[in-house]
């Protein structure tokens, strides 16, 4: 099911955050793969285990293109000049009974660009994008104990709970995940 955008003014985030078109994402796959690899090598628990090849990282971003092209997901980046320094995705719930919610996924900031407020800017931009799409309930999960677990409450997310042994981390050890939600109303 394709979810259409409401007939409102398109959401335009504040620089340095940019909402990419699917064509821009396709062109940025090499940069996005490099960002993904750097974050996984730095220990980020974002669905990948080391070693992560460039081919696998590029294939991940290419696999997101159909959802982006269908308007089922959106990708925002934070840039430093022409370099992609951070990224976050918004995936719309496709169910008829979930047209008010979306999942925040793959928040990443390159290790060389951390401590500049980019993660907060990306999260604020995701809020604006979600509201422009009439999605007011956001959900996400993160590795328990990860630096991002401390970030999300400062961005207005409420902790739901912890699921033990949820997924293997980048170094192949089972990690718990912490689930959060945010009501934008």
GROMACS elastic network, one bead per residue, 0.5 to 0.9 nm:
[ bonds ]
;  ai    aj funct       b0    kb
    1    72     6  0.86521   500
    1    94     6  0.64210   500
    1    95     6  0.81918   500
    2    70     6  0.61714   500
    2    71     6  0.68064   500
    2    72     6  0.64326   500
    2    94     6  0.74173   500
    3    70     6  0.79482   500
    3    71     6  0.65558   500
    3    72     6  0.62625   500
    3    92     6  0.79828   500
    3    93     6  0.88976   500
    3    94     6  0.69135   500
    3    99     6  0.83383   500
    4     7     6  0.89486   500
    4    70     6  0.87995   500
    4    71     6  0.68869   500
    4    72     6  0.83912   500
    4   133     6  0.86173   500
    5     8     6  0.80651   500
    5    71     6  0.76618   500
    5   132     6  0.82520   500
    5   133     6  0.57448   500
    5   134     6  0.83474   500
    6     9     6  0.87256   500
    6   132     6  0.75463   500
    6   133     6  0.60056   500
    6   134     6  0.72464   500
    7    10     6  0.84172   500
    8    11     6  0.85310   500
    8   132     6  0.70972   500
    8   133     6  0.84182   500
    9    12     6  0.88026   500
    9   132     6  0.77903   500
   10   129     6  0.85439   500
   10   132     6  0.70855   500
   10   133     6  0.89438   500
   11    19     6  0.84901   500
   11   125     6  0.89154   500
   11   128     6  0.68579   500
   11   129     6  0.57033   500
   11   130     6  0.89863   500
   11   131     6  0.88226   500
   11   132     6  0.60310   500
   11   133     6  0.86478   500
   12    17     6  0.89905   500
   12    18     6  0.76532   500
   12    19     6  0.73091   500
   12   125     6  0.85350   500
   12   128     6  0.84592   500
   12   129     6  0.79848   500
   13    16     6  0.82789   500
   13    17     6  0.59149   500
   13    18     6  0.61217   500
   13    19     6  0.70552   500
   13    76     6  0.88377   500
   13   122     6  0.89091   500
   13   124     6  0.87696   500
   13   125     6  0.56290   500
   13   126     6  0.86352   500
   13   128     6  0.75359   500
   13   129     6  0.78850   500
   14    17     6  0.58127   500
   14    18     6  0.74716   500
   14   121     6  0.84156   500
   14   125     6  0.75725   500
   15    18     6  0.66083   500
   15    78     6  0.77121   500
   15    79     6  0.81568   500
   15   121     6  0.89650   500
   16    77     6  0.80153   500
   16    78     6  0.52423   500
   16    79     6  0.54423   500
   16    80     6  0.71619   500
   16    81     6  0.86948   500
   16   118     6  0.83065   500
   16   121     6  0.82425   500
   17    76     6  0.65874   500
   17    77     6  0.54280   500
   17    79     6  0.65079   500
   17    86     6  0.87752   500
   17    87     6  0.87686   500
   17   118     6  0.83325   500
   17   121     6  0.70847   500
   17   122     6  0.64858   500
   17   125     6  0.72698   500
   18    75     6  0.85111   500
   18    76     6  0.54522   500
   18    77     6  0.53099   500
   18    78     6  0.63417   500
   18    79     6  0.77258   500
   18   125     6  0.87496   500
   19    74     6  0.74016   500
   19    75     6  0.60411   500
   19    77     6  0.65707   500
   19   125     6  0.89027   500
   19   129     6  0.88437   500
   20    23     6  0.78595   500
   20    24     6  0.56075   500
   20    25     6  0.61021   500
   20    74     6  0.75774   500
   20    75     6  0.58883   500
   20    76     6  0.59526   500
   20    77     6  0.72878   500
   21    24     6  0.50819   500
   21    25     6  0.62581   500
   21    26     6  0.86615   500
   21    68     6  0.78782   500
   21    69     6  0.81811   500
   21    74     6  0.81610   500
   21    75     6  0.79302   500
   22    26     6  0.61583   500
   22    27     6  0.86695   500
   22    65     6  0.64002   500
   22    66     6  0.86185   500
   22    68     6  0.57613   500
   22    69     6  0.56536   500
   22    74     6  0.84655   500
   22    75     6  0.84605   500
   23    26     6  0.50458   500
   23    27     6  0.63001   500
   23    28     6  0.86004   500
   23    65     6  0.88092   500
   23    69     6  0.85717   500
   24    27     6  0.50958   500
   24    28     6  0.60798   500
   24    29     6  0.87258   500
   25    29     6  0.61477   500
   25    32     6  0.82748   500
   25    61     6  0.81103   500
   25    62     6  0.85522   500
   25    65     6  0.76344   500
   25    68     6  0.87550   500
   25    75     6  0.77747   500
   26    29     6  0.54378   500
   26    30     6  0.87720   500
   26    61     6  0.81116   500
   26    62     6  0.70238   500
   26    65     6  0.73055   500
   27    30     6  0.76446   500
   27    31     6  0.87134   500
   28    31     6  0.53339   500
   28    32     6  0.60113   500
   28    33     6  0.84989   500
   28    84     6  0.85613   500
   29    33     6  0.59035   500
   29    34     6  0.85232   500
   29    57     6  0.87177   500
   29    58     6  0.59547   500
   29    59     6  0.87197   500
   29    61     6  0.62049   500
   29    62     6  0.70832   500
   30    33     6  0.51083   500
   30    34     6  0.62699   500
   30    35     6  0.87335   500
   30    54     6  0.84006   500
   30    57     6  0.86653   500
   30    58     6  0.64887   500
   31    34     6  0.50786   500
   31    35     6  0.62493   500
   31    36     6  0.86421   500
   31    83     6  0.76214   500
   31    84     6  0.66338   500
   32    35     6  0.50698   500
   32    36     6  0.61526   500
   32    37     6  0.85994   500
   32    57     6  0.80745   500
   32    58     6  0.75319   500
   32    61     6  0.71983   500
   32    84     6  0.72136   500
   32    86     6  0.88405   500
   32    87     6  0.82102   500
   33    36     6  0.50458   500
   33    37     6  0.60910   500
   33    38     6  0.85787   500
   33    54     6  0.64504   500
   33    55     6  0.83702   500
   33    56     6  0.83929   500
   33    58     6  0.50602   500
   33    59     6  0.85117   500
   33    60     6  0.80976   500
   33    61     6  0.71377   500
   34    37     6  0.51302   500
   34    38     6  0.61470   500
   34    39     6  0.86525   500
   34    54     6  0.73771   500
   34    57     6  0.76942   500
   34    58     6  0.84978   500
   35    38     6  0.51804   500
   35    39     6  0.62276   500
   35    40     6  0.86485   500
   35    84     6  0.75375   500
   35    85     6  0.73618   500
   35    86     6  0.75176   500
   35    87     6  0.85799   500
   35   108     6  0.77237   500
   35   109     6  0.76669   500
   35   110     6  0.58777   500
   35   111     6  0.88852   500
   36    39     6  0.52536   500
   36    40     6  0.61652   500
   36    41     6  0.85214   500
   36    46     6  0.87151   500
   36    52     6  0.89579   500
   36    57     6  0.66045   500
   36    58     6  0.89689   500
   36   108     6  0.74518   500
   36   109     6  0.89749   500
   36   110     6  0.81238   500
   37    40     6  0.51950   500
   37    41     6  0.59930   500
   37    42     6  0.84725   500
   37    51     6  0.89736   500
   37    52     6  0.64212   500
   37    53     6  0.77173   500
   37    54     6  0.73160   500
   37    57     6  0.67460   500
   38    41     6  0.51366   500
   38    42     6  0.61563   500
   38    43     6  0.88527   500
   38    44     6  0.89275   500
   38   110     6  0.64782   500
   38   111     6  0.70746   500
   39    43     6  0.65083   500
   39    44     6  0.54416   500
   39    45     6  0.86312   500
   39    46     6  0.84876   500
   39   108     6  0.68072   500
   39   109     6  0.72657   500
   39   110     6  0.60467   500
   39   111     6  0.66134   500
   40    43     6  0.50709   500
   40    45     6  0.69429   500
   40    46     6  0.72128   500
   40    47     6  0.87158   500
   40    48     6  0.68062   500
   40    49     6  0.74735   500
   40    50     6  0.72148   500
   40    51     6  0.87234   500
   40    52     6  0.75941   500
   40   170     6  0.61988   500
   41    44     6  0.73038   500
   41    49     6  0.89731   500
   41    50     6  0.70239   500
   41    51     6  0.79429   500
   41    52     6  0.80195   500
   41   170     6  0.76233   500
   41   171     6  0.89705   500
   42   111     6  0.71624   500
   42   170     6  0.88159   500
   43    46     6  0.89256   500
   43    50     6  0.89610   500
   43   169     6  0.77661   500
   43   170     6  0.58366   500
   43   171     6  0.72811   500
   44    47     6  0.85433   500
   44    48     6  0.85190   500
   44   108     6  0.82575   500
   44   143     6  0.83961   500
   44   146     6  0.78328   500
   44   169     6  0.77155   500
   44   170     6  0.66537   500
   45    48     6  0.70042   500
   45    49     6  0.83880   500
   45   142     6  0.73817   500
   45   143     6  0.59867   500
   45   146     6  0.79621   500
   45   167     6  0.86666   500
   45   168     6  0.80845   500
   45   169     6  0.51915   500
   45   170     6  0.58029   500
   45   171     6  0.89833   500
   45   175     6  0.85867   500
   46    49     6  0.88591   500
   46   105     6  0.86404   500
   46   106     6  0.63619   500
   46   107     6  0.84188   500
   46   108     6  0.85265   500
   46   142     6  0.79562   500
   46   143     6  0.82482   500
   46   169     6  0.78333   500
   46   170     6  0.78100   500
   47   106     6  0.88339   500
   47   167     6  0.79008   500
   47   168     6  0.78742   500
   47   169     6  0.72905   500
   47   170     6  0.74748   500
   48    51     6  0.85380   500
   48    52     6  0.70247   500
   48   168     6  0.82015   500
   48   169     6  0.71429   500
   48   170     6  0.55564   500
   48   171     6  0.88987   500
   49    52     6  0.64933   500
   49   168     6  0.73683   500
   49   169     6  0.63048   500
   49   171     6  0.59068   500
   49   172     6  0.61016   500
   50    53     6  0.84669   500
   50   169     6  0.88554   500
   50   170     6  0.54130   500
   50   171     6  0.59489   500
   50   172     6  0.75687   500
   51   170     6  0.82858   500
   51   171     6  0.86331   500
   52    55     6  0.83774   500
   52    56     6  0.66098   500
   52    57     6  0.68441   500
   52   170     6  0.89652   500
   53    56     6  0.52454   500
   53    57     6  0.62673   500
   53    58     6  0.86241   500
   54    57     6  0.50091   500
   54    58     6  0.60200   500
   54    59     6  0.84090   500
   55    58     6  0.51880   500
   55    59     6  0.60039   500
   55    60     6  0.86139   500
   56    60     6  0.61986   500
   56    61     6  0.89277   500
   57    60     6  0.52112   500
   57    61     6  0.67508   500
   57    62     6  0.88355   500
   58    61     6  0.53519   500
   58    62     6  0.61966   500
   58    63     6  0.85944   500
   59    63     6  0.59990   500
   59    64     6  0.87904   500
   60    63     6  0.51321   500
   60    64     6  0.67305   500
   61    64     6  0.52460   500
   61    65     6  0.69530   500
   62    65     6  0.53830   500
   62    66     6  0.82289   500
   63    66     6  0.68708   500
   63    67     6  0.83341   500
   64    67     6  0.57053   500
   64    68     6  0.63700   500
   64    69     6  0.87733   500
   64    73     6  0.81351   500
   65    69     6  0.59227   500
   65    70     6  0.84590   500
   65    73     6  0.88349   500
   66    69     6  0.50866   500
   66    70     6  0.60908   500
   66    71     6  0.86656   500
   66    72     6  0.85218   500
   66    73     6  0.89159   500
   67    70     6  0.50826   500
   67    71     6  0.62315   500
   67    73     6  0.53829   500
   67    74     6  0.81189   500
   67    91     6  0.82659   500
   68    71     6  0.52343   500
   68    72     6  0.59169   500
   68    74     6  0.56739   500
   68    75     6  0.76311   500
   68    91     6  0.88556   500
   69    72     6  0.76249   500
   69    73     6  0.80818   500
   69    74     6  0.89143   500
   70    73     6  0.76692   500
   71    74     6  0.70672   500
   71    92     6  0.84709   500
   72    90     6  0.85096   500
   72    91     6  0.61011   500
   72    92     6  0.54231   500
   72    93     6  0.79077   500
   72    94     6  0.74937   500
   73    89     6  0.69568   500
   73    90     6  0.54463   500
   73    92     6  0.58432   500
   73   102     6  0.89899   500
   74    88     6  0.84916   500
   74    89     6  0.56094   500
   74    90     6  0.51758   500
   74    91     6  0.65713   500
   74    92     6  0.84822   500
   74   129     6  0.87785   500
   75    87     6  0.71095   500
   75    88     6  0.59974   500
   75    90     6  0.65643   500
   75    91     6  0.89052   500
   76    86     6  0.83845   500
   76    87     6  0.56255   500
   76    88     6  0.54521   500
   76    89     6  0.62840   500
   76    90     6  0.83309   500
   76   122     6  0.71517   500
   76   125     6  0.79756   500
   76   126     6  0.77481   500
   77    84     6  0.63963   500
   77    85     6  0.73463   500
   77    86     6  0.55010   500
   77    88     6  0.65495   500
   77    89     6  0.88142   500
   77   122     6  0.72659   500
   78    83     6  0.85442   500
   78    84     6  0.59970   500
   78    85     6  0.55671   500
   78    87     6  0.61473   500
   78    88     6  0.87935   500
   78   109     6  0.84073   500
   78   118     6  0.65655   500
   78   119     6  0.84845   500
   78   121     6  0.79935   500
   78   122     6  0.68318   500
   79    82     6  0.62787   500
   79    83     6  0.54716   500
   79    85     6  0.52006   500
   79    86     6  0.69048   500
   79    87     6  0.89199   500
   79   118     6  0.89183   500
   80    83     6  0.52468   500
   80    84     6  0.64451   500
   80    85     6  0.60673   500
   80   113     6  0.85154   500
   81    84     6  0.81033   500
   84    87     6  0.75514   500
   84   109     6  0.88850   500
   84   110     6  0.83622   500
   85   108     6  0.83541   500
   85   109     6  0.58199   500
   85   110     6  0.54201   500
   85   111     6  0.87103   500
   85   112     6  0.81439   500
   85   113     6  0.60988   500
   85   114     6  0.86699   500
   85   118     6  0.80504   500
   86   107     6  0.74137   500
   86   108     6  0.53046   500
   86   110     6  0.59756   500
   86   113     6  0.79428   500
   86   114     6  0.89837   500
   86   118     6  0.68530   500
   86   119     6  0.72465   500
   86   122     6  0.78467   500
   87   106     6  0.71149   500
   87   107     6  0.56309   500
   87   108     6  0.53111   500
   87   109     6  0.65412   500
   87   110     6  0.89469   500
   87   119     6  0.82622   500
   87   122     6  0.71415   500
   88   104     6  0.71892   500
   88   105     6  0.61313   500
   88   106     6  0.53149   500
   88   108     6  0.64927   500
   88   109     6  0.88924   500
   88   119     6  0.85771   500
   88   122     6  0.65716   500
   88   123     6  0.77068   500
   88   126     6  0.77661   500
   89   103     6  0.80863   500
   89   104     6  0.58132   500
   89   105     6  0.50236   500
   89   106     6  0.59588   500
   89   107     6  0.69470   500
   89   126     6  0.79331   500
   90   102     6  0.64606   500
   90   103     6  0.56905   500
   90   105     6  0.62236   500
   90   106     6  0.87988   500
   90   126     6  0.69766   500
   90   129     6  0.84210   500
   90   130     6  0.76648   500
   90   138     6  0.89619   500
   91    94     6  0.88735   500
   91   101     6  0.89959   500
   91   102     6  0.54888   500
   91   103     6  0.50927   500
   91   104     6  0.65316   500
   91   105     6  0.73445   500
   92    98     6  0.86584   500
   92    99     6  0.75842   500
   92   100     6  0.86228   500
   92   101     6  0.65913   500
   92   103     6  0.64090   500
   92   104     6  0.89495   500
   92   130     6  0.87120   500
   92   135     6  0.78868   500
   93    96     6  0.84801   500
   93    97     6  0.88637   500
   93    98     6  0.56813   500
   93    99     6  0.60990   500
   93   100     6  0.78224   500
   93   101     6  0.58664   500
   93   102     6  0.52085   500
   93   103     6  0.72304   500
   94    97     6  0.84693   500
   94    98     6  0.67122   500
   94    99     6  0.66072   500
   94   102     6  0.88488   500
   95    98     6  0.50715   500
   95    99     6  0.64733   500
   96    99     6  0.59020   500
   97   100     6  0.79955   500
   98   101     6  0.56253   500
   98   102     6  0.81869   500
   99   102     6  0.80249   500
   99   134     6  0.80381   500
   99   135     6  0.68889   500
  100   133     6  0.87813   500
  100   134     6  0.63242   500
  100   136     6  0.57602   500
  100   137     6  0.61632   500
  100   138     6  0.87741   500
  101   130     6  0.83466   500
  101   134     6  0.83476   500
  101   136     6  0.59404   500
  101   138     6  0.56639   500
  101   139     6  0.76808   500
  102   130     6  0.74205   500
  102   135     6  0.62998   500
  102   136     6  0.78891   500
  102   137     6  0.64582   500
  102   138     6  0.51116   500
  102   139     6  0.64764   500
  102   140     6  0.88338   500
  103   137     6  0.85392   500
  103   138     6  0.55945   500
  103   140     6  0.57040   500
  103   141     6  0.89879   500
  104   107     6  0.76533   500
  104   123     6  0.87075   500
  104   126     6  0.78083   500
  104   138     6  0.66347   500
  104   139     6  0.61346   500
  104   140     6  0.52559   500
  104   141     6  0.83026   500
  105   139     6  0.88652   500
  105   140     6  0.65587   500
  105   141     6  0.80424   500
  107   119     6  0.73219   500
  107   122     6  0.80232   500
  107   123     6  0.82881   500
  107   148     6  0.87338   500
  108   111     6  0.89267   500
  108   119     6  0.74740   500
  109   112     6  0.81869   500
  109   113     6  0.64634   500
  109   114     6  0.62174   500
  109   118     6  0.71043   500
  109   119     6  0.65423   500
  110   113     6  0.53022   500
  110   114     6  0.65198   500
  111   114     6  0.54979   500
  112   115     6  0.89792   500
  113   116     6  0.64955   500
  113   118     6  0.78732   500
  114   117     6  0.73125   500
  114   118     6  0.72128   500
  114   119     6  0.80947   500
  115   118     6  0.76094   500
  115   119     6  0.86879   500
  116   119     6  0.81817   500
  117   120     6  0.54180   500
  117   121     6  0.63066   500
  117   122     6  0.87551   500
  118   122     6  0.60692   500
  118   123     6  0.85208   500
  119   122     6  0.51065   500
  119   123     6  0.61394   500
  119   124     6  0.86081   500
  119   151     6  0.83672   500
  120   123     6  0.50249   500
  120   124     6  0.60718   500
  120   125     6  0.84844   500
  120   151     6  0.79992   500
  120   152     6  0.88710   500
  120   154     6  0.87826   500
  120   155     6  0.70403   500
  121   124     6  0.51121   500
  121   125     6  0.61027   500
  121   126     6  0.86005   500
  122   125     6  0.50470   500
  122   126     6  0.61805   500
  122   127     6  0.87624   500
  123   126     6  0.50323   500
  123   127     6  0.64245   500
  123   128     6  0.88980   500
  123   152     6  0.86648   500
  123   155     6  0.71361   500
  124   127     6  0.51646   500
  124   128     6  0.65720   500
  124   129     6  0.88005   500
  124   155     6  0.76443   500
  125   128     6  0.51217   500
  125   129     6  0.61585   500
  125   130     6  0.85443   500
  126   130     6  0.59514   500
  126   131     6  0.85133   500
  127   130     6  0.51765   500
  127   131     6  0.62263   500
  127   132     6  0.86312   500
  127   135     6  0.89172   500
  127   136     6  0.82039   500
  127   138     6  0.83648   500
  127   184     6  0.72979   500
  128   131     6  0.52358   500
  128   132     6  0.61767   500
  128   133     6  0.87344   500
  129   132     6  0.50942   500
  129   133     6  0.64184   500
  129   134     6  0.88382   500
  129   135     6  0.84710   500
  130   133     6  0.51496   500
  130   134     6  0.63545   500
  130   136     6  0.64139   500
  130   137     6  0.84251   500
  130   138     6  0.80522   500
  130   184     6  0.86429   500
  131   135     6  0.52889   500
  131   136     6  0.57660   500
  131   184     6  0.73919   500
  131   185     6  0.86711   500
  132   135     6  0.74359   500
  133   136     6  0.85043   500
  135   138     6  0.74972   500
  135   184     6  0.82522   500
  136   182     6  0.79640   500
  136   183     6  0.58439   500
  136   185     6  0.60176   500
  137   181     6  0.70491   500
  137   182     6  0.57861   500
  137   184     6  0.62117   500
  137   185     6  0.80758   500
  138   157     6  0.84992   500
  138   180     6  0.83157   500
  138   181     6  0.54354   500
  138   182     6  0.50792   500
  138   183     6  0.65449   500
  138   184     6  0.77636   500
  139   157     6  0.84633   500
  139   179     6  0.74749   500
  139   180     6  0.57301   500
  139   182     6  0.65219   500
  140   157     6  0.89564   500
  140   178     6  0.84921   500
  140   179     6  0.59695   500
  140   180     6  0.53973   500
  140   181     6  0.64091   500
  140   182     6  0.88909   500
  141   144     6  0.88216   500
  141   149     6  0.85974   500
  141   177     6  0.62649   500
  141   178     6  0.54282   500
  141   180     6  0.59625   500
  141   181     6  0.86800   500
  142   145     6  0.86051   500
  142   146     6  0.72546   500
  142   148     6  0.68448   500
  142   149     6  0.62619   500
  142   176     6  0.85519   500
  142   177     6  0.53648   500
  142   178     6  0.54027   500
  142   179     6  0.67209   500
  142   180     6  0.83328   500
  143   146     6  0.54219   500
  143   147     6  0.86857   500
  143   148     6  0.78932   500
  143   149     6  0.70710   500
  143   166     6  0.87405   500
  143   167     6  0.85883   500
  143   169     6  0.80934   500
  143   175     6  0.65050   500
  143   176     6  0.60033   500
  143   178     6  0.61481   500
  143   179     6  0.89856   500
  144   147     6  0.87709   500
  144   148     6  0.87369   500
  144   149     6  0.64122   500
  144   162     6  0.73381   500
  144   163     6  0.87818   500
  144   164     6  0.88421   500
  144   175     6  0.70610   500
  144   176     6  0.53785   500
  144   178     6  0.52647   500
  144   179     6  0.89608   500
  145   148     6  0.81137   500
  145   149     6  0.62774   500
  145   150     6  0.81224   500
  145   176     6  0.85012   500
  145   177     6  0.86036   500
  145   178     6  0.86096   500
  146   149     6  0.54672   500
  146   150     6  0.75669   500
  147   150     6  0.56636   500
  147   151     6  0.68064   500
  148   152     6  0.63750   500
  149   152     6  0.58777   500
  149   153     6  0.76319   500
  149   178     6  0.73462   500
  150   153     6  0.63662   500
  150   154     6  0.72711   500
  151   154     6  0.54393   500
  151   155     6  0.66046   500
  151   157     6  0.89661   500
  152   155     6  0.50080   500
  152   156     6  0.66207   500
  152   157     6  0.53971   500
  152   158     6  0.79164   500
  152   159     6  0.86561   500
  152   180     6  0.78191   500
  153   156     6  0.51083   500
  153   158     6  0.60653   500
  153   159     6  0.74260   500
  153   180     6  0.84391   500
  154   157     6  0.71997   500
  155   182     6  0.88465   500
  156   181     6  0.86505   500
  156   182     6  0.63721   500
  156   183     6  0.84748   500
  156   184     6  0.89480   500
  157   180     6  0.58825   500
  157   181     6  0.53256   500
  157   183     6  0.79519   500
  158   179     6  0.85335   500
  158   180     6  0.53130   500
  158   181     6  0.53546   500
  158   182     6  0.61181   500
  158   183     6  0.88171   500
  159   162     6  0.84864   500
  159   178     6  0.71740   500
  159   179     6  0.60517   500
  159   181     6  0.67292   500
  160   178     6  0.74034   500
  160   179     6  0.53767   500
  160   180     6  0.52911   500
  160   181     6  0.70418   500
  161   177     6  0.84314   500
  161   178     6  0.57220   500
  161   179     6  0.56067   500
  161   180     6  0.74947   500
  162   176     6  0.65913   500
  162   177     6  0.55946   500
  162   179     6  0.62877   500
  163   166     6  0.59095   500
  163   175     6  0.89387   500
  163   176     6  0.54670   500
  163   177     6  0.53234   500
  163   178     6  0.64414   500
  163   179     6  0.78604   500
  164   167     6  0.86219   500
  164   174     6  0.84381   500
  164   175     6  0.68167   500
  164   177     6  0.65664   500
  164   178     6  0.87687   500
  165   168     6  0.77109   500
  165   173     6  0.89389   500
  165   174     6  0.51515   500
  165   175     6  0.50500   500
  165   177     6  0.76197   500
  166   174     6  0.68080   500
  166   175     6  0.59516   500
  166   176     6  0.50776   500
  166   177     6  0.58830   500
  167   172     6  0.89923   500
  167   173     6  0.81571   500
  167   174     6  0.54480   500
  167   175     6  0.55916   500
  167   176     6  0.69047   500
  167   177     6  0.76215   500
  168   171     6  0.75807   500
  168   172     6  0.52474   500
  168   173     6  0.51573   500
  168   175     6  0.58450   500
  168   176     6  0.88044   500
  169   172     6  0.52803   500
  169   173     6  0.54503   500
  169   174     6  0.60363   500
  169   175     6  0.59918   500
  170   173     6  0.75830   500
  171   174     6  0.89692   500
